[in-house]
Amino acid sequence: MTLDLSSDRLMAALTGLTLAGMVSAAFDAFATPGPWGFAGLALVYLAGGVPAGGRALTALWRERVLDIDLLMVIAALAAAAVGAALEGAVLLTLFSLSTTLEHRAMGKARRAVEALMALRPDTALRRGADGRVAEVAVADLIPGEVVVLRPGARVPVDGLILEGEGSLDEATITGESMPVHKRPGAKVFEATVNLDGVLAVEVVHGVADSTVARMIALVTEAQTARAPSERFSEWFGQRYTVAVLAGSVLALIVFLWLGWGIHDALYRAATLLVAASPCAIVISVPAAILSALAAAARGGVLFKGGAALETLAVVDIFAFDKTGTLTTGRAEVTQFVTLVPEAGFLALIAGLEAQSEHPIADAIRRHAGERGIAPVLVGEVHSIPSEGVTGMTLDGPVWAGNPRMAERMRACIRAPEFAALADGTQTVVWLGRGTQVLGALSVTDRPRETSAAGLAALRAAGVGTIMMMTGDRRPVGLRIGAELGFAPGDIHADLLPQDKVRLVGELAARGKVAFVGDGVNDAAALARADVGIAMGAAGSEVALQAADVALLSDDMERLAAARRLARRTRAVIRQNLIFAMGAMAVLVTSSLFFALPLPLAVVGHEGGTVLVVLNGLRLLADPIRSDRQGGKKRGGT
């Protein structure tokens, strides 16, 4: 069994022993001398020095790195060697205390997200094929089974509502404070709360593949992925540590050469070693980055590492997909024109769209269902991005899609019967067999309630360029764009996926670009952008994997809030680095030219380190939420 010197409990216990020893040594020095003085010093050097030395030797042996812990141990031993054991004990005590506080503080940032694990219920009510309900372990549930949710129960797994309707509190996943009313067919997510109603839910993902599991995995990966500034501070800290150690040895040699006594020279070199140690510089960046990642995750925004967070802070160009991003994605069929019997037309197009996840396909299926029309069985269905779908029925091949699909099939869509649809500002879906058009229907979508406010917040924050990109026809794009405040020149329509990639590349030549899409159809554009942002990605594994940032809710205002957090994080990092370098410069100067006492160097060094950690932790109290949501919470004050 190995002893983990980095565990919270052990570090706290050792720090407690170090403090007890320091009190005993101080009582001996300033009150009543006695044997407890030596015992106290011995306890401090053992409880405070041995763990630090162990960590330093481990880093040196395994990673070939001169750790900052090594500097502190050497300084304490040097102080003891010249008869200043009490000063060395003060150094080890404060260093042990600050290290424990930093470790617990940084652990708080990590635990802010991992606490979601505690929200998972251990058991669920599974309904068997005979209709009987039995309590089983959540880990035993498999996709396809049905669980029953009673009012007040936590959702045990990701699933789809089969029966019943009610409101769910999804704050743990999306960060949305208001309950969401859901009906049959809607998704539910693990660890959310069923507020009212009795729901029958089909299991979609097991515990290992749930939204919460993916969130925790992504955040854990994000916390281990280094941001550019983190990599620099680590690179600088390692090399600077070597320089400090070499500089202290050189200073000792110079002091002796100048005729100083060994006691004074060694004491001053030890003081310089403490004053010049880069602890505060090294911890400045990760303290802020980890706190921001945790705060963002609590608000329903997942960053895949500090690099994405830092890049979003400097993004000045945003490009948005339209359908499902700026719009609700819940389209409605408004009218249709058919050259075949109406029921047959709707049954065929609904069957063809049955295997598509596109919002337009969902609208067509719902429209057919509301009219009581069963979809035709269509096989060999293939999707052609930004065009449509093809399939095979008993009567032969069939297709449905936009004008590009019709052109691919060499079908004429300019018949007089379709003039009203073709000239409108709504999306048109054509249905045909080969070159023959069977009919067409128009579908309209509407902007999300939060899109206008979210875009306005980005503009108010100084974002220079905001564009909309869509595969829809330009009249449709202009209609939606006008409602959201886009200028006609900022709307790009009739785009294929490769067109979006090309446009994002052109924008990237002008500055940092963020592309916001649904994470499925826009995967290439998400990858091409400096920051890819998946909108409404809760429960979508494709979206979580395709983007650098995932907005788990559909609240567009969260995007502006995430950018504000990123920019504030950058400011906090800058504050930390300026303070840390300034404090170190003052301490080093005072040590070299003004005979700074070792205890003051210790207080200045450790105090500065704790301050930059606390400054970074302020970001934990800056949760992401929309102005609309914040206004609701503050309404009574």
C-alpha positions as CSV (number, residue, x, y, z in Angstrom):
1,M,0.0,0.0,0.0
2,T,1.4,3.4,-1.0
3,L,1.0,6.6,0.9
4,D,-0.6,9.4,-1.2
5,L,1.0,12.6,-0.1
6,S,-1.5,14.6,-2.2
7,S,-4.7,13.4,-0.6
8,D,-6.8,16.1,1.1
9,R,-7.1,14.4,4.4
10,L,-3.4,13.6,4.7
11,M,-2.3,17.0,3.6
12,A,-4.7,18.6,6.2
13,A,-3.4,16.3,9.0
14,L,0.2,17.0,8.2
15,T,-0.5,20.8,8.1
16,G,-2.2,20.5,11.5
17,L,0.8,18.7,12.9
18,T,3.1,21.4,11.4
19,L,1.0,24.2,13.0
20,A,1.1,22.4,16.4
21,G,4.8,22.1,16.2
22,M,5.2,25.8,15.2
23,V,3.1,26.9,18.2
24,S,5.3,24.8,20.5
25,A,8.5,26.2,19.0
26,A,7.1,29.8,19.2
27,F,6.1,29.3,22.9
28,D,9.7,28.1,23.6
29,A,11.2,31.1,21.8
30,F,9.0,33.9,23.1
31,A,7.5,32.7,26.4
32,T,8.8,29.8,28.5
33,P,11.9,28.0,27.2
34,G,11.8,24.2,27.6
35,P,12.3,20.9,25.8
36,W,9.0,21.4,23.9
37,G,10.9,24.0,21.7
38,F,13.2,21.4,20.1
39,A,10.3,18.9,19.9
40,G,8.2,21.5,18.1
41,L,10.9,22.3,15.6
42,A,11.5,18.6,14.9
43,L,7.8,18.2,14.3
44,V,7.7,21.1,11.9
45,Y,10.6,19.9,9.9
46,L,9.2,16.3,9.8
47,A,5.5,17.1,9.1
48,G,6.1,20.1,6.9
49,G,9.5,19.3,5.3
50,V,9.5,15.6,4.7
51,P,6.2,15.6,2.5
52,A,7.5,18.6,0.5
53,G,10.9,16.9,0.1
54,G,9.2,13.7,-1.0
55,R,7.1,15.4,-3.6
56,A,10.2,17.3,-4.8
57,L,12.3,14.1,-5.1
58,T,9.5,12.3,-6.9
59,A,9.2,15.1,-9.4
60,L,13.0,15.1,-9.9
61,W,13.2,11.3,-10.3
62,R,10.1,10.6,-12.4
63,E,9.8,13.8,-14.5
64,R,13.3,15.2,-14.3
65,V,11.8,18.4,-13.0
66,L,13.2,20.7,-10.3
67,D,10.0,21.3,-8.3
68,I,9.3,24.5,-6.3
69,D,8.9,22.2,-3.2
70,L,12.7,21.5,-3.5
71,L,13.5,25.3,-3.3
72,M,11.4,25.6,0.0
73,V,13.1,22.5,1.6
74,I,16.6,23.7,0.6
75,A,15.8,27.2,2.0
76,A,14.5,25.8,5.3
77,L,17.6,23.5,5.7
78,A,19.9,26.4,4.9
79,A,18.2,28.5,7.6
80,A,18.6,25.6,10.1
81,A,22.3,25.2,9.1
82,V,23.1,28.8,10.1
83,G,21.2,28.6,13.4
84,A,18.0,30.1,12.2
85,A,15.9,27.0,12.6
86,L,12.9,29.0,13.8
87,E,12.8,31.0,10.6
88,G,13.1,27.8,8.6
89,A,10.2,26.4,10.6
90,V,8.1,29.5,9.8
91,L,8.9,28.9,6.1
92,L,7.8,25.3,6.2
93,T,4.7,26.1,8.3
94,L,3.4,28.7,5.9
95,F,4.4,26.7,2.9
96,S,2.5,23.7,4.2
97,L,-0.5,25.8,5.0
98,S,-0.6,27.6,1.6
99,T,-0.1,24.3,-0.3
100,T,-3.0,22.7,1.6
101,L,-5.2,25.7,1.0
102,E,-4.3,25.8,-2.7
103,H,-4.9,22.1,-3.1
104,R,-8.3,22.3,-1.4
105,A,-9.2,25.4,-3.4
106,M,-8.3,23.8,-6.7
107,G,-10.1,20.7,-5.7
108,K,-13.2,22.8,-5.1
109,A,-13.1,23.9,-8.7
110,R,-12.9,20.3,-9.9
111,R,-15.6,19.1,-7.4
112,A,-18.0,21.7,-8.6
113,V,-18.7,19.6,-11.7
114,E,-18.1,16.1,-10.3
115,A,-20.8,16.8,-7.7
116,L,-23.2,15.9,-10.5
117,M,-22.3,12.2,-9.8
118,A,-24.0,12.5,-6.4
119,L,-27.3,13.5,-8.1
120,R,-27.6,10.2,-9.8
121,P,-30.3,8.0,-8.3
122,D,-29.2,4.5,-7.4
123,T,-32.5,2.8,-8.2
124,A,-35.3,3.1,-10.8
125,L,-38.8,1.7,-11.3
126,R,-38.6,-0.6,-14.3
127,R,-41.9,-1.6,-16.1
128,G,-41.8,-5.1,-17.5
129,A,-43.6,-6.4,-20.5
130,D,-46.5,-7.6,-18.3
131,G,-47.0,-4.0,-17.0
132,R,-45.6,-4.8,-13.5
133,V,-43.2,-2.2,-12.0
134,A,-40.2,-3.4,-10.0
135,E,-37.4,-1.4,-8.3
136,V,-34.0,-2.2,-9.9
137,A,-30.5,-0.8,-9.8
138,V,-30.0,2.0,-12.4
139,A,-26.7,0.3,-13.5
140,D,-28.8,-2.7,-14.7
141,L,-31.0,-0.7,-17.1
142,I,-30.4,-1.2,-20.8
143,P,-31.6,0.7,-23.8
144,G,-35.1,-0.1,-24.9
145,E,-36.4,-0.8,-21.3
146,V,-39.1,1.4,-19.8
147,V,-38.9,3.1,-16.5
148,V,-41.7,4.9,-14.6
149,L,-41.0,8.4,-13.1
150,R,-43.2,9.6,-10.2
151,P,-43.5,13.2,-9.2
152,G,-40.4,14.5,-7.4
153,A,-38.2,11.6,-8.7
154,R,-34.9,12.2,-10.3
155,V,-34.5,10.9,-13.9
156,P,-32.3,7.8,-13.7
157,V,-31.1,7.6,-17.3
158,D,-31.3,9.5,-20.6
159,G,-34.5,8.6,-22.4
160,L,-37.6,9.5,-24.4
161,I,-41.0,10.1,-22.9
162,L,-43.5,7.4,-24.1
163,E,-46.5,8.3,-21.9
164,G,-47.6,11.2,-19.8
165,E,-46.5,14.8,-19.7
166,G,-45.1,17.2,-17.1
167,S,-42.5,19.7,-16.1
168,L,-38.9,18.9,-15.4
169,D,-36.2,20.8,-13.6
170,E,-33.1,20.6,-15.9
171,A,-30.9,23.0,-14.1
172,T,-28.3,20.3,-13.3
173,I,-27.7,19.7,-17.0
174,T,-28.6,22.9,-18.9
175,G,-28.3,25.5,-16.1
176,E,-31.8,26.7,-17.0
177,S,-33.6,27.8,-13.8
178,M,-37.2,27.5,-15.2
179,P,-38.9,24.1,-15.5
180,V,-39.4,22.7,-19.0
181,H,-42.8,21.2,-19.9
182,K,-42.4,18.0,-21.9
183,R,-44.7,15.7,-23.8
184,P,-44.4,12.2,-25.4
185,G,-41.4,12.1,-27.7
186,A,-39.4,14.6,-25.8
187,K,-35.9,13.8,-24.4
188,V,-35.2,13.6,-20.7
189,F,-31.8,13.6,-19.2
190,E,-30.2,11.8,-16.3
191,A,-30.1,13.7,-12.9
192,T,-32.9,16.1,-13.8
193,V,-36.1,16.2,-11.7
194,N,-39.6,15.2,-12.7
195,L,-41.7,17.9,-10.9
196,D,-45.2,16.7,-11.6
197,G,-47.0,14.0,-13.6
198,V,-46.3,10.3,-14.0
199,L,-44.0,9.6,-16.9
200,A,-43.2,6.4,-18.7
201,V,-39.7,6.8,-20.2
202,E,-37.9,4.6,-22.7
203,V,-34.2,4.1,-21.8
204,V,-31.9,5.5,-24.6
205,H,-28.5,5.5,-22.9
206,G,-27.1,3.4,-20.1
207,V,-25.4,5.0,-17.1
208,A,-22.0,4.7,-18.7
209,D,-23.1,6.6,-21.8
210,S,-25.4,9.2,-20.2
211,T,-25.3,12.9,-20.7
212,V,-23.9,13.3,-17.1
213,A,-21.2,10.7,-17.7
214,R,-20.1,12.5,-20.9
215,M,-20.2,15.9,-19.2
216,I,-17.9,14.7,-16.4
217,A,-15.6,13.0,-18.9
218,L,-15.4,16.1,-21.0
219,V,-14.8,18.4,-18.1
220,T,-12.1,16.1,-16.7
221,E,-10.4,16.1,-20.1
222,A,-10.8,19.8,-20.3
223,Q,-9.1,20.3,-16.9
224,T,-6.1,18.2,-18.0
225,A,-5.8,19.8,-21.4
226,R,-3.4,22.8,-21.0
227,A,-4.3,26.2,-22.3
228,P,-1.5,28.1,-24.1
229,S,-1.0,30.4,-21.1
230,E,-1.0,27.4,-18.8
231,R,1.7,25.7,-20.9
232,F,3.7,28.9,-20.9
233,S,3.5,29.4,-17.1
234,E,4.5,25.7,-16.6
235,W,7.4,26.0,-19.1
236,F,8.5,29.3,-17.5
237,G,8.1,28.0,-13.9
238,Q,10.3,24.9,-14.5
239,R,13.1,26.9,-16.2
240,Y,12.9,29.7,-13.7
241,T,13.1,27.3,-10.8
242,V,16.5,26.1,-12.1
243,A,17.5,29.8,-12.6
244,V,16.5,30.6,-9.0
245,L,18.4,27.7,-7.6
246,A,21.5,28.5,-9.6
247,G,21.2,32.2,-8.8
248,S,21.0,31.6,-5.1
249,V,24.1,29.5,-5.2
250,L,25.9,32.2,-7.2
251,A,24.7,34.8,-4.7
252,L,26.1,32.7,-1.9
253,I,29.5,32.5,-3.7
254,V,29.4,36.3,-4.3
255,F,28.6,37.1,-0.6
256,L,31.4,34.9,0.6
257,W,33.8,36.5,-2.0
258,L,32.8,39.9,-0.6
259,G,34.0,38.7,2.8
260,W,30.7,37.9,4.5
261,G,30.6,35.3,7.2
262,I,29.1,31.9,6.3
263,H,26.2,32.6,8.6
264,D,25.1,35.9,7.0
265,A,25.9,34.7,3.4
266,L,23.9,31.5,3.8
267,Y,21.0,33.3,5.5
268,R,20.8,36.0,2.7
269,A,21.0,33.3,0.0
270,A,18.2,31.4,1.6
271,T,16.1,34.6,1.8
272,L,16.8,35.2,-1.9
273,L,15.8,31.6,-2.7
274,V,12.4,32.1,-1.0
275,A,11.8,35.6,-2.4
276,A,12.5,34.6,-6.0
277,S,10.5,31.4,-6.0
278,P,7.8,31.4,-8.8
279,C,5.0,29.7,-6.9
280,A,2.5,32.5,-7.5
281,I,3.4,32.8,-11.2
282,V,3.0,29.1,-11.8
283,I,-0.4,28.8,-10.0
284,S,-1.8,32.0,-11.5
285,V,-3.1,30.6,-14.7
286,P,-4.5,27.1,-13.6
287,A,-6.3,28.7,-10.7
288,A,-8.3,30.9,-13.0
289,I,-8.8,28.4,-15.8
290,L,-10.1,25.6,-13.6
291,S,-12.5,27.9,-11.8
292,A,-13.8,29.2,-15.1
293,L,-14.3,25.7,-16.5
294,A,-16.3,24.7,-13.4
295,A,-18.4,27.9,-13.4
296,A,-19.2,27.4,-17.1
297,A,-20.2,23.8,-16.6
298,R,-22.5,24.7,-13.8
299,G,-24.2,27.1,-16.2
300,G,-24.7,24.5,-18.9
301,V,-21.6,25.4,-21.1
302,L,-18.8,22.8,-21.6
303,F,-15.4,24.0,-22.7
304,K,-13.1,21.3,-24.1
305,G,-10.1,22.7,-22.3
306,G,-8.5,26.0,-21.4
307,A,-7.5,26.6,-25.0
308,A,-11.1,27.0,-26.1
309,L,-11.8,29.3,-23.2
310,E,-8.9,31.5,-24.0
311,T,-9.7,31.6,-27.7
312,L,-13.3,32.5,-27.2
313,A,-12.1,35.5,-25.2
314,V,-10.5,37.0,-28.3
315,V,-13.1,36.0,-30.9
316,D,-14.4,39.0,-32.8
317,I,-16.3,37.2,-35.6
318,F,-19.3,34.9,-35.0
319,A,-21.0,32.8,-37.8
320,F,-24.3,31.1,-37.0
321,D,-26.1,28.3,-38.7
322,K,-29.8,29.0,-39.0
323,T,-32.0,26.0,-38.5
324,G,-31.9,24.6,-35.0
325,T,-29.4,27.2,-33.9
326,L,-30.9,30.7,-34.4
327,T,-34.4,29.1,-34.9
328,T,-36.3,26.7,-32.7
329,G,-35.8,23.8,-35.1
330,R,-39.5,23.0,-34.5
331,A,-40.8,23.7,-38.0
332,E,-44.4,23.6,-39.0
333,V,-45.9,22.6,-42.4
334,T,-47.9,25.6,-43.7
335,Q,-49.2,24.4,-47.1
336,F,-48.6,21.9,-49.8
337,V,-49.3,21.3,-53.4
338,T,-49.6,17.8,-54.8
339,L,-50.0,16.2,-58.2
340,V,-51.1,12.9,-56.6
341,P,-53.7,12.0,-54.0
342,E,-53.1,14.0,-50.8
343,A,-53.0,11.1,-48.5
344,G,-50.6,9.2,-50.7
345,F,-48.3,12.3,-51.0
346,L,-48.2,12.8,-47.2
347,A,-47.7,9.1,-46.4
348,L,-44.8,8.8,-48.9
349,I,-42.9,11.9,-47.8
350,A,-43.5,11.1,-44.1
351,G,-42.1,7.6,-44.7
352,L,-39.1,9.0,-46.5
353,E,-38.4,11.4,-43.7
354,A,-39.0,8.8,-41.0
355,Q,-35.3,8.1,-40.5
356,S,-34.1,11.7,-40.6
357,E,-33.3,13.8,-37.5
358,H,-33.6,17.1,-39.3
359,P,-36.1,19.5,-37.8
360,I,-37.9,19.8,-41.2
361,A,-38.3,16.0,-41.3
362,D,-39.8,16.1,-37.8
363,A,-42.3,18.7,-38.9
364,I,-43.4,16.6,-41.8
365,R,-43.8,13.5,-39.7
366,R,-45.8,15.4,-37.1
367,H,-48.1,16.9,-39.8
368,A,-48.8,13.5,-41.2
369,G,-49.5,12.1,-37.8
370,E,-51.9,14.9,-36.9
371,R,-53.9,14.1,-40.0
372,G,-54.0,10.4,-39.1
373,I,-51.8,9.3,-42.0
374,A,-49.5,6.4,-41.5
375,P,-46.1,6.7,-43.3
376,V,-45.2,4.4,-46.1
377,L,-42.4,1.9,-45.4
378,V,-39.3,3.2,-47.2
379,G,-36.0,1.3,-47.3
380,E,-32.4,2.0,-48.4
381,V,-32.7,5.6,-47.1
382,H,-29.6,7.7,-47.7
383,S,-29.1,11.3,-46.7
384,I,-27.3,13.8,-49.0
385,P,-26.1,16.7,-46.8
386,S,-27.7,20.1,-47.6
387,E,-29.9,18.5,-50.4
388,G,-32.3,15.8,-49.0
389,V,-32.9,12.1,-48.8
390,T,-33.4,9.2,-51.2
391,G,-35.0,5.8,-50.6
392,M,-36.7,2.8,-52.1
393,T,-40.4,1.7,-52.0
394,L,-42.2,-1.1,-53.7
395,D,-43.0,1.2,-56.5
396,G,-39.3,2.2,-57.1
397,P,-36.9,4.9,-55.9
398,V,-38.1,8.1,-54.4
399,W,-36.5,11.3,-53.2
400,A,-37.3,14.4,-51.2
401,G,-35.3,17.6,-50.7
402,N,-34.6,21.1,-51.8
403,P,-34.1,22.5,-55.3
404,R,-30.5,21.2,-55.4
405,M,-31.9,17.7,-54.9
406,A,-34.4,18.3,-57.7
407,E,-31.6,19.5,-59.9
408,R,-29.6,16.4,-59.1
409,M,-32.6,14.3,-60.2
410,R,-33.1,16.5,-63.3
411,A,-36.7,17.1,-62.2
412,C,-38.5,20.3,-63.2
413,I,-39.9,22.3,-60.4
414,R,-41.0,25.3,-62.3
415,A,-44.5,24.1,-63.1
416,P,-47.2,26.8,-62.6
417,E,-48.8,24.8,-59.9
418,F,-45.8,25.4,-57.6
419,A,-45.4,29.1,-58.3
420,A,-46.9,30.2,-54.9
421,L,-44.5,27.9,-53.0
422,A,-41.3,28.8,-55.0
423,D,-41.8,32.5,-54.6
424,G,-42.4,32.5,-50.9
425,T,-40.1,33.1,-48.0
426,Q,-40.6,29.6,-46.5
427,T,-38.6,26.5,-46.9
428,V,-39.9,24.2,-49.7
429,V,-39.5,20.4,-49.7
430,W,-40.0,18.7,-53.1
431,L,-41.0,15.0,-53.5
432,G,-40.5,13.0,-56.6
433,R,-39.6,9.8,-58.4
434,G,-36.8,10.1,-60.8
435,T,-37.4,13.2,-63.0
436,Q,-41.1,13.4,-62.0
437,V,-42.2,15.8,-59.3
438,L,-45.1,14.4,-57.2
439,G,-45.6,17.5,-55.1
440,A,-44.1,19.9,-52.6
441,L,-44.8,21.4,-49.2
442,S,-43.7,24.6,-47.5
443,V,-42.3,24.6,-43.9
444,T,-41.6,27.6,-41.7
445,D,-39.5,27.9,-38.7
446,R,-39.3,30.8,-36.2
447,P,-36.4,32.3,-34.3
448,R,-35.8,31.2,-30.8
449,E,-37.1,33.5,-28.1
450,T,-33.5,34.1,-26.9
451,S,-31.8,34.5,-30.3
452,A,-32.5,38.2,-30.7
453,A,-31.4,39.0,-27.1
454,G,-28.3,36.8,-27.5
455,L,-27.2,38.4,-30.7
456,A,-27.9,41.9,-29.2
457,A,-25.7,41.0,-26.2
458,L,-22.8,39.9,-28.5
459,R,-23.1,43.2,-30.4
460,A,-23.2,45.2,-27.2
461,A,-20.1,43.4,-26.0
462,G,-18.2,44.7,-29.1
463,V,-18.3,41.8,-31.4
464,G,-17.4,43.3,-34.8
465,T,-18.9,40.8,-37.3
466,I,-21.9,38.5,-36.9
467,M,-23.1,36.4,-39.9
468,M,-25.8,33.9,-40.6
469,M,-25.1,30.9,-42.9
470,T,-27.8,28.6,-44.1
471,G,-28.5,25.9,-46.7
472,D,-32.0,27.4,-47.1
473,R,-33.1,29.6,-49.9
474,R,-32.1,33.3,-49.7
475,P,-35.7,34.6,-49.2
476,V,-36.1,32.3,-46.2
477,G,-32.7,33.5,-44.8
478,L,-33.7,37.1,-45.3
479,R,-37.0,36.7,-43.5
480,I,-35.4,35.1,-40.4
481,G,-32.4,37.4,-40.6
482,A,-34.6,40.5,-40.7
483,E,-36.3,39.4,-37.5
484,L,-32.9,39.0,-35.7
485,G,-31.3,42.3,-36.9
486,F,-29.0,40.9,-39.6
487,A,-28.1,43.2,-42.5
488,P,-28.7,41.5,-45.9
489,G,-25.0,41.5,-46.6
490,D,-24.4,39.4,-43.4
491,I,-26.7,36.6,-44.6
492,H,-25.3,33.8,-46.7
493,A,-27.9,31.3,-48.1
494,D,-28.1,28.4,-50.5
495,L,-24.9,26.9,-48.9
496,L,-23.6,23.4,-49.0
497,P,-21.4,22.2,-46.1
498,Q,-18.3,22.9,-48.1
499,D,-19.5,26.4,-48.7
500,K,-19.8,27.0,-45.0
501,V,-16.2,25.7,-44.5
502,R,-15.0,28.0,-47.3
503,L,-16.7,31.1,-45.8
504,V,-15.4,30.3,-42.3
505,G,-11.9,30.0,-43.8
506,E,-12.3,33.4,-45.4
507,L,-13.5,35.0,-42.2
508,A,-10.5,33.4,-40.3
509,A,-8.2,35.4,-42.5
510,R,-9.7,38.5,-40.8
511,G,-9.5,37.4,-37.2
512,K,-10.5,34.7,-34.7
513,V,-13.8,33.0,-35.8
514,A,-16.4,31.1,-33.8
515,F,-19.0,29.0,-35.7
516,V,-22.2,28.1,-33.9
517,G,-24.2,25.2,-35.3
518,D,-26.0,22.0,-34.3
519,G,-22.9,19.8,-34.2
520,V,-24.3,17.3,-36.8
521,N,-24.8,18.9,-40.2
522,D,-22.2,21.6,-39.4
523,A,-19.4,19.3,-38.2
524,A,-16.9,20.4,-40.9
525,A,-17.5,24.1,-40.3
526,L,-17.3,23.6,-36.5
527,A,-13.9,21.9,-37.0
528,R,-12.7,24.7,-39.3
529,A,-13.5,27.6,-37.0
530,D,-11.1,28.7,-34.3
531,V,-13.8,27.9,-31.8
532,G,-16.7,25.5,-32.8
533,I,-19.8,25.9,-30.6
534,A,-22.6,23.3,-30.6
535,M,-26.0,24.7,-29.7
536,G,-28.5,22.8,-27.6
537,A,-26.1,19.8,-27.4
538,A,-27.6,18.1,-24.3
539,G,-27.9,14.4,-25.1
540,S,-26.3,14.7,-28.5
541,E,-23.0,12.8,-28.6
542,V,-22.2,14.0,-32.1
543,A,-22.6,17.6,-31.0
544,L,-20.4,17.1,-27.8
545,Q,-17.7,15.5,-29.9
546,A,-17.7,17.9,-32.9
547,A,-17.3,21.2,-31.1
548,D,-14.8,22.9,-28.8
549,V,-17.7,24.4,-26.8
550,A,-21.1,22.8,-26.1
551,L,-24.1,24.8,-25.0
552,L,-26.3,22.2,-23.3
553,S,-29.4,24.4,-23.3
554,D,-31.1,26.2,-26.2
555,D,-30.7,29.6,-24.5
556,M,-28.7,31.7,-27.0
557,E,-28.0,34.3,-24.2
558,R,-25.7,31.7,-22.6
559,L,-23.3,32.2,-25.5
560,A,-22.8,35.9,-24.7
561,A,-22.5,35.0,-21.0
562,A,-19.8,32.4,-21.9
563,R,-17.8,34.9,-23.9
564,R,-18.1,37.4,-20.9
565,L,-16.7,34.7,-18.6
566,A,-13.9,33.9,-21.0
567,R,-12.9,37.6,-21.2
568,R,-13.1,38.0,-17.4
569,T,-10.9,34.9,-17.1
570,R,-8.3,36.4,-19.3
571,A,-8.4,39.6,-17.2
572,V,-8.0,37.6,-14.0
573,I,-5.0,35.8,-15.5
574,R,-3.5,39.1,-16.4
575,Q,-4.1,40.5,-12.9
576,N,-2.6,37.4,-11.3
577,L,0.5,37.5,-13.5
578,I,1.1,41.2,-13.0
579,F,0.7,40.9,-9.2
580,A,2.8,37.7,-8.9
581,M,5.7,39.2,-11.0
582,G,5.5,42.5,-9.2
583,A,5.5,41.0,-5.8
584,M,8.4,38.8,-6.7
585,A,10.4,41.7,-8.0
586,V,9.8,43.7,-4.8
587,L,10.8,40.7,-2.6
588,V,14.0,40.0,-4.6
589,T,15.0,43.6,-4.6
590,S,14.4,43.9,-0.9
591,S,16.4,40.7,-0.3
592,L,19.4,41.8,-2.3
593,F,19.7,45.4,-1.2
594,F,17.7,45.9,2.0
595,A,18.4,42.9,4.1
596,L,14.9,41.5,4.0
597,P,14.4,39.1,7.0
598,L,13.6,35.5,6.0
599,P,10.2,35.5,7.8
600,L,9.0,38.5,5.8
601,A,10.2,36.9,2.6
602,V,8.2,33.8,3.6
603,V,5.1,35.8,4.4
604,G,5.3,37.8,1.2
605,H,5.9,34.7,-0.9
606,E,3.2,32.5,0.5
607,G,0.8,35.3,1.0
608,G,1.1,36.3,-2.7
609,T,0.6,32.7,-3.8
610,V,-2.6,32.4,-1.7
611,L,-3.9,35.7,-3.0
612,V,-3.6,34.7,-6.7
613,V,-5.4,31.4,-6.0
614,L,-8.2,33.3,-4.2
615,N,-8.4,35.8,-7.1
616,G,-8.8,32.9,-9.6
617,L,-11.4,31.3,-7.4
618,R,-13.6,34.4,-7.7
619,L,-14.6,33.1,-11.1
620,L,-16.5,30.2,-9.4
621,A,-18.9,32.8,-8.2
622,D,-19.5,34.0,-11.7
623,P,-22.0,31.4,-13.0
624,I,-23.2,31.6,-16.6
625,R,-26.8,32.6,-17.0
626,S,-28.7,34.8,-19.4
627,D,-29.7,38.4,-18.5
628,R,-33.3,37.3,-18.8
629,Q,-32.7,34.5,-16.2
630,G,-30.7,36.8,-13.9
631,G,-33.5,39.4,-14.1
632,K,-36.0,36.8,-12.9
633,K,-33.8,36.0,-9.9
634,R,-33.2,39.6,-9.0
635,G,-36.7,40.7,-9.6
636,G,-37.6,41.0,-6.0
637,T,-34.6,42.8,-4.8
